[in-house]
């Protein structure tokens, strides 16, 4: 069955004007055709969440060569269920918003771990949401462009302080490539964060150990390496 996650542009009584999310679907529809509409009840997966799920599933399907979106969806759902220790299947038609959010986070993490390329459209859908910056930190990718990342501090750590001895717990960090890190310093942190809609990731003791930053020993051939200029 054809799926599309359309945006309502205008409503005039019982007349709805919609814009198809995938313009390739236009060829399947003509005036007078009967289509099925679904309405959100506020408790189950939203149309936006469902759209993100299918966008990511399609990226994986293109990458793995299945050329069968339903097969790829079943494979990814099975992996998600196993990883979460769930005891039953779930449906993208009526699962909870929480399950949908966790599945999207899983899909982003899966794509990052296997270097599945994101189309610009998919990247626009998921960037800045569902733990995006945290996952980018994990895989050393710039949260803006996807290039190799350094750790950038949201708050200044102070001139002359030994970064390898600083306790970063409670501070916020972002994974930024060299170009975007330089831009951050050039335009200022507030302007930079507003421009790219980034929030920073609070550093927990576990994250500090995982990234080997601050008071954790930094080994240059493993983990993300902090830049040396002042933040």
N, C-alpha and C positions, 0 to 999 in steps of 0.2 A: 504494500500500500504506500502511496506517495505521502511523504511527511514534509511539512514545512512549518516554520515557527514565525508566523506573520505578525507585523505590527499594525495595530489599528490606527489609521491616519485621521479618519473623520467618521462621526456618527450623526445621522440625520433620521431620527425615528428608528424604524427597523432596517434602514439602509446603512451598511457598513462599508467603508472604503479601507482596504488593507494593502500593505506592501509586502510582497513575498520576501522572505529572508534569502532564498536561493533563487536568483532570477532564471536559472536553468529550468525551473518548474513551470515557467509561463507557457511553454509549448503544450503542456498537458491540460490546460484550463481554457475554457471558452465561456462567453456569456451564456447563462442558462444552465450551466453545469451545477450539480448538487454536490456540495462539500460538507464535511462534518466539522463542527466547531466544538472545542472543549473549553470549559470554563473552570477557573481555579476556585477552590473553596477555602483557600487560606491555610489548609492543614497539610495538603499533599504537595508533591514536587511541583514547582512552578514552571510555566512555559519557558522562562529564561533559563532555569536550571536544565530543563530537558534539552533546550537548544544547545547549551554548552556541552552536555553529555554527548550528543550526537556529532557535534563539531569535532570533539576530541576522538571519538570512536572512528570517524571518517578519516582523520589524520593517521591513526594507527593502521586502518585498513589500507590506505594508500601506501603506507610505508612497508607493511609486511607482505603485500602482494596477494592477499586473500581475494580481493575484488568481490567480497561478499560481506557487506556490512552487518548482516544478521549473525553470521558466523563469528566475526570479530567481536561483536557485542557479547555473544554468549561466552566466548573465551575470556574476555576481560571481566565480565561479571563473575565468572567462576573463580578467577584469580582473586578478585576483590573479596568474595565470600570466604575463600580459604584463608586469606590474609587476615581478615577481621574475625575469623572464628565464628561466623554466622551459621545458624542451623537450617535456614531456609532461603529459598530464592526470593528475589524482589523484582518488581516490574517498574520500568521507567514511565509507565502510564499512571501509576497511583502510589508509588512509594512515598515515604515521609520526606519532608524537606530536609531533615537531618541526614537521612540515608543518602539523599541526592547530593547534598553538600560533601559528604564524606567520599562518595563515589567520584565526584569531580576532582577532589584533592588527590585521590588515588590515581586517576587518569593523568593528571598533570605530572605527578611524581613518576608514573610509568614512562611517559613520553620523555621526561628529562633523563631518566636513568638509561634509556635505550637510544638517546639522541634522535628521537622522532622529530622531524622538522615541523614547525608550526607555520601555517599560512598566515599572512598578515591579518586576515579576517578573524581567524581563530584566536590569534594573539590578542587582538583588540577585545575579544569576548572574555578572556580569562585573566588578562594582566591586572595585577593589583587586587585579586580576589582569591579566596580559597587557599590561603597560605602560600600565595605565589612567591613573596619575597623570602619566606623561610625555606621553601623548596629550592629557590635559586641559590641561597646560601649553601645548602646541602650539596648542590652539584656545581658550585663555583661558577655560576653563570650570572652575568649582569641582568638585573631585574628589569632593565629597560630595553636592551638590544640583544641579549643572549650571548654576548662575547664572554671570554674568560674574565673572571671578576677578582678584584681586590676587595677587602673589607673597608668600608667607609664608615666613620662614626657620625652619628647625627649631632652629637654634642662634642665640643672641643675637649681634647684630653689634656691640653696644656703644653706649652713649649718647654722643652728640656726634660720632660718626664720620660722615663724608660718604659716604652710601651709593653715590653715583655714582662714587666713587673706590675702593671696596672690590673686591678680587679675590675673587670668590665661588667660584672653582674649588676643589672639594673640600668645599664646604659642601653642605647639603641644603635643598631648597626644596619648597614645596607650593603648588598653585593653590587658593586659598580665596576665596569670596565675602566681602563685608564682614561679614555676620552670623556666619559660621563663623570668620573671622579674629578677630573680637572674642571669640568663645567660646574660641578657642585661648588668648588672653591671660588670660581670666577663670579658666579651670579649670586652666591649666598645660599645657605641651606634652606631658608623659608621659600624663596622664589623657586629653587630647584624642586622641592617637594611638592609645591603647588602645581608646577608645570607638568610634572610626570605622575602626579597623584600617588606618590610613594609615602609610606608611613614609618618605615624602619621596623626592625625586629628587636623586641626586648631580649637582652642577654640573660639567660638563666645559667646556673652553675653547670647544668648538663650541656647546654649549647656552647659555653665557653670551653669546656673540655673537648667537645666534639670538634670545634673549629681550631683548637689549640691557639687561642688568642690570649692576650694579656698575661696573667701570671702563669699560664700554661706554656711550656716550652714549645717554641716554634721551630719545626724542622722544614727546611725549604723544599724538600722533595715530597712533602705530603701536606694535605690540607690547603686551605686558602692562606695566602701570605699577605699580611697587612702592608700597606704602602708606608713609606717612611716619612713623607712630608707631613706637616702639621694638619690635623683635621680641625 
